[in-house]
Amino acid sequence: MQHSNAFDPKSNAPAAPAPIPLFEGSRWRWRCVGGSVIRTIFCASFCGALFCSGLAVTSHAQGFPANPPVIGGPPPLPPGATLVPPQSSSRAVGPVTQNAFVDSDNDSRNVAGGTHLEPPIELLRLIEDGGVPATLDELRLLQRQQQRVAGLAEACTVSVQIGPAQGCGVIITPSGFVLTAAHVAMRPGESAMLTLNDGRTVTAKTLGMNRGVDAGLMKISPGQNSRDSAGREIPWPHASLGTSDGLKSGMWCIATGHPGGYEADRGMVTRVGRILAVYPDRLVTDCALIGGDSGGPLFDLSGKLIGVHSRIGNDVADNLHVPVDHYNESWDRMQSGDAWGFLPGFRPVLGIRGNSEGGIANVVKVGPGSPAEAGGIRPGDQVVSFGKVDISDFESLKAAVSDTMPGERVKIWLRREGRPVKVTVEIGRGD
């Protein structure tokens, strides 16, 4: 009988270094930011707890690598999208994509409620080309612009809770679409609790996700808007969409989020830094991300959304973000609830081989040291259910495993020698 391999971990091959996700493994990690030491813990789901109240990060002025290749070509906008030009100035900053993913019945030319803020003309050089302020007055203008953008970003930066796991998101349309990281959304159809900047909580549903770049989408459930004095629903505050096309190393950026979860006394945490590198599948900045930041927004200095926080690398400067254009390119699939792909180095692993003889998922072999062995699965077991999914054969088990995230704990019902047995397995990570 030919056995099918259900994500059997590879052996004897040393694993290549991989970026450390914010959700992987419980471990202490110390990070030095601008001379200060910050201690974080990364929990088994994807979130971490922040052990300091408030964080301001400034980037180093020198030492940037040569410009990497940038993302080429602006993606087509979804139906109903409208480009909104910036306010007139003597020097154009480029078109502003105001909520490119809005519903067609909304007037996307109305920029009220967005985060775009036309910068002073004196800052256009820094915004377009990066670099360091040339004068003290320019530095003060830069600080003031950052503060104003952060103030607008606070209303649309939300804390996201799905079960015991916590991350962030950013509202991008008046109707309540929320961009986040795929590992925060986990899978389509999950119920999420969002905490707004004023402490109010609303419910949302996860939609689709492109796990290949860690892009996820959710939507605030209807009927939860505040109302004005006339009884009309007030649209959700939302970010102004930019583009990740044309970004380059050295450009200034602003990261916001609720690391460790929403805290009323602390509020949103803002970090100011610069783009270190631009690749087709990720942006790298020196805006230090911390456990629980995943899914939060990355803005340019004009308040346009250019990325979504994804994960951290092996160095304090390796902070990775999903380029915002990926949401545009995959909008229809994600809005319809489709989920596909996985990040390189983060393929979900169970570690068993089996077959579908008798119309059931039979476990034939359990990999030594695998998550399945650690969780108590044995050869000869039959898998009846995997989390919330009923298992009909070995192929359906493989599909259920592929819909999980590394570090996620899953309850599995087995049939062992005719008796039901329940085990809990923490999903592993493969190449």
LUMGU-325809 format. One line per field, with one value per residue (C-alpha): residue number from 1; x, z, y. Coordinates in steps of 0.2 Angstrom, whole numbers. Each point is the difference from the previous one (the first is absolute). Example, Ala and Ser with C-alpha at 12.3 -4.5 7.8 and 13.67 -1.06 7.14 Angstrom:
% residues 2
pos: [1;2]
x: [62;6]
z: [39;-3]
y: [-22;17]
% end
This chain:
% residues 431
pos: [1;2;3;4;5;6;7;8;9;10;11;12;13;14;15;16;17;18;19;20;21;22;23;24;25;26;27;28;29;30;31;32;33;34;35;36;37;38;39;40;41;42;43;44;45;46;47;48;49;50;51;52;53;54;55;56;57;58;59;60;61;62;63;64;65;66;67;68;69;70;71;72;73;74;75;76;77;78;79;80;81;82;83;84;85;86;87;88;89;90;91;92;93;94;95;96;97;98;99;100;101;102;103;104;105;106;107;108;109;110;111;112;113;114;115;116;117;118;119;120;121;122;123;124;125;126;127;128;129;130;131;132;133;134;135;136;137;138;139;140;141;142;143;144;145;146;147;148;149;150;151;152;153;154;155;156;157;158;159;160;161;162;163;164;165;166;167;168;169;170;171;172;173;174;175;176;177;178;179;180;181;182;183;184;185;186;187;188;189;190;191;192;193;194;195;196;197;198;199;200;201;202;203;204;205;206;207;208;209;210;211;212;213;214;215;216;217;218;219;220;221;222;223;224;225;226;227;228;229;230;231;232;233;234;235;236;237;238;239;240;241;242;243;244;245;246;247;248;249;250;251;252;253;254;255;256;257;258;259;260;261;262;263;264;265;266;267;268;269;270;271;272;273;274;275;276;277;278;279;280;281;282;283;284;285;286;287;288;289;290;291;292;293;294;295;296;297;298;299;300;301;302;303;304;305;306;307;308;309;310;311;312;313;314;315;316;317;318;319;320;321;322;323;324;325;326;327;328;329;330;331;332;333;334;335;336;337;338;339;340;341;342;343;344;345;346;347;348;349;350;351;352;353;354;355;356;357;358;359;360;361;362;363;364;365;366;367;368;369;370;371;372;373;374;375;376;377;378;379;380;381;382;383;384;385;386;387;388;389;390;391;392;393;394;395;396;397;398;399;400;401;402;403;404;405;406;407;408;409;410;411;412;413;414;415;416;417;418;419;420;421;422;423;424;425;426;427;428;429;430;431]
x: [0;7;0;-3;11;-9;13;13;15;16;14;19;-1;5;-13;5;-2;-17;-8;-8;-19;-9;-11;13;5;0;17;8;8;10;1;10;-8;9;11;-15;-4;-17;-6;-13;-8;-6;-15;-5;-14;8;-1;12;-1;8;9;2;-13;3;14;8;12;11;10;19;5;13;4;-13;3;0;-17;-7;-12;-17;-17;-4;-15;-16;-13;-18;-12;-16;-17;-6;17;5;16;0;13;9;-3;9;18;15;7;-11;2;-9;-18;-9;-10;-14;-7;2;-10;-16;-17;-7;-14;12;7;18;4;-5;16;-8;4;16;18;8;8;8;18;8;9;17;-2;-3;18;1;-17;5;18;3;16;2;-6;12;-5;-8;-15;-2;2;-14;-11;3;-4;-16;-5;2;-10;-14;0;0;-14;-11;6;-6;-18;2;14;-9;4;-5;-5;-4;-2;16;10;3;6;-5;-9;-3;-18;2;-18;-15;-10;12;13;15;17;11;13;-5;7;-11;-16;5;-13;-17;-16;8;-8;11;-2;7;4;-1;11;-14;-1;-16;-1;-8;-1;7;2;15;0;13;19;16;11;14;3;-9;-15;-17;-17;-15;-16;-8;-18;-14;-11;14;3;-2;-15;-1;-14;-11;2;11;15;17;12;15;16;12;18;4;7;17;10;16;5;15;5;19;12;3;-18;-8;-15;-11;-5;-15;-8;-6;15;-5;-19;-10;4;-11;14;13;-10;7;19;9;17;9;13;6;-1;15;-4;-15;-3;-15;-7;6;5;14;1;9;-17;2;-15;-5;-11;-18;4;-3;-13;2;3;15;-2;11;2;-15;-11;-3;0;15;1;-7;11;5;14;18;16;16;5;-8;1;-9;-18;-10;-17;-12;1;-18;-1;-2;-17;-5;6;-9;-15;-13;7;1;-17;-8;8;14;16;16;19;11;16;16;7;-17;-9;-12;6;-8;12;-9;-2;-16;-14;-18;-4;-18;-5;9;16;12;16;14;16;3;17;12;1;-15;-15;-11;11;2;-19;-3;-5;5;1;-17;-10;-14;-3;-19;1;14;-5;-17;2;-8;13;-7;17;18;-1;-12;12;14;-12;-4;18;4;-13;9;14;17;-1;-19;-7;-13;-12;-1;-12;7;-7;12;-4;-19;0;0;16;3;17;7;14;10;3;18;9;8;9]
z: [0;-5;15;-1;9;11;2;7;7;-10;10;-1;-9;11;-1;-8;11;-2;6;17;-1;14;3;1;16;18;3;8;-12;4;-13;1;-7;-1;15;10;4;-3;6;-9;1;-15;3;-7;-12;-8;13;13;16;1;16;-2;-1;-15;-13;-11;-13;-11;-14;-3;-12;-9;-6;-12;-13;-19;-7;-4;-14;3;-4;-18;-8;9;2;-8;12;4;-7;8;5;-3;1;10;-4;14;4;-12;4;-10;-1;-2;12;-11;-1;16;0;12;5;-16;6;5;-5;-16;8;11;-6;1;-5;17;10;17;13;-9;6;-15;6;-13;6;1;-16;10;3;-17;-3;16;-5;-18;2;19;8;16;4;-6;13;17;-7;-12;14;10;-15;-2;18;-1;-16;8;15;-11;-10;16;7;-16;0;18;-5;-13;8;10;11;-6;12;-7;14;11;-14;-3;-14;-8;-16;-9;-7;-18;-5;7;-1;12;-10;10;-6;11;-1;-6;16;11;-10;0;-12;-8;10;17;12;6;13;-5;13;-6;6;12;8;-9;-6;-16;-8;-17;-11;-9;-19;-11;1;-11;12;-12;4;17;-6;9;-1;11;1;15;2;-5;12;12;-6;11;-5;-1;7;-15;3;-15;0;2;-12;7;1;-13;-7;-16;-12;-8;-11;3;-18;0;18;3;14;11;-1;16;7;15;8;12;10;17;5;14;-3;3;16;3;11;-13;-16;-18;-1;-14;-7;-13;-11;-18;-13;-1;-15;-13;-7;-10;15;15;6;13;12;16;9;14;0;16;5;-4;-14;-14;-12;5;-13;-7;-7;-10;6;-9;9;-14;4;-8;9;14;14;-2;10;7;-6;9;3;8;-17;-9;1;-14;-7;-14;-14;-2;-18;3;8;-16;-11;10;5;-9;6;18;1;-6;14;-9;9;-8;1;15;5;-5;16;8;-8;13;5;10;-4;-4;-15;-4;-12;-3;1;6;-3;15;3;6;9;-6;5;13;-3;14;9;-10;7;-2;11;13;0;3;-17;-3;-15;-3;6;-11;-1;2;2;-1;9;-6;-16;-2;-8;-14;-7;0;-13;10;15;-11;-5;18;5;-14;7;16;6;8;19;0;12;-8;9;-9;3;-4;0;8;1;-2;14;-2;6;0;-2;-2;-13;-2;-19;-5;-14;-15;-15]
y: [0;17;12;18;12;12;14;-12;10;-1;-8;1;17;15;13;16;16;7;16;-2;3;9;-15;-14;-9;6;8;15;12;16;14;15;15;17;-5;-6;-18;-7;-17;-9;-18;-8;-12;-16;7;16;13;7;10;17;4;19;13;11;-1;13;-6;11;-7;2;13;-10;-17;-4;-14;4;2;-18;-3;8;-7;4;6;6;-13;2;8;-11;6;16;6;18;9;16;13;8;19;11;5;6;-18;-15;-14;-12;-6;-6;-16;4;-16;-10;-14;10;-6;7;9;10;17;-4;18;6;-1;4;-13;-5;2;9;16;11;3;17;4;1;-19;-6;-4;-11;-9;-3;-4;-4;6;10;18;13;13;1;8;-15;-12;9;0;-19;-3;10;-9;-17;5;6;-16;-11;10;-4;-18;-3;-1;-14;-10;-14;-14;-18;-14;-17;-13;1;8;19;11;16;6;16;6;5;4;9;-17;-8;-11;-3;-5;-11;-14;-17;-8;12;-5;-18;-7;6;1;3;12;14;13;18;13;18;14;6;-17;-5;-18;-6;-17;-5;-15;-6;-1;-6;0;-2;-9;0;18;0;11;-2;9;1;10;9;-8;12;10;5;18;14;12;19;11;-4;-19;-3;-12;8;-8;-8;10;-7;2;8;-13;3;-12;-10;4;12;-2;0;-2;15;6;5;-10;-1;-17;0;-14;-7;-12;-12;5;16;10;15;9;-3;2;-3;-2;9;-3;11;-7;-3;-13;-10;-11;-3;-17;-7;-10;11;17;1;14;5;3;-13;-11;-9;-15;5;13;-12;6;19;13;8;18;12;17;7;-12;-13;-18;-9;-17;-11;-7;-18;-7;3;-7;-5;18;15;9;-15;5;-6;7;-6;13;7;-3;-19;4;9;-14;-14;10;-10;-17;6;9;-17;-9;-9;-5;-7;-2;1;10;-8;-9;0;-15;-8;-17;-14;-14;-16;-12;-9;-5;0;-19;-3;18;7;9;-14;4;-12;9;14;10;-1;16;7;10;-15;-11;14;2;-19;-6;-18;-12;-9;15;6;19;5;19;13;16;5;-11;-17;-12;-12;-6;3;14;10;-2;7;15;3;1;12;12;2;11;-6;2;-3;-13;-11;-13;-16;-14;-17;-18;-12;-18;4;14;19;9;19;7;18;3;16;2;0;9;-7;7]
% end
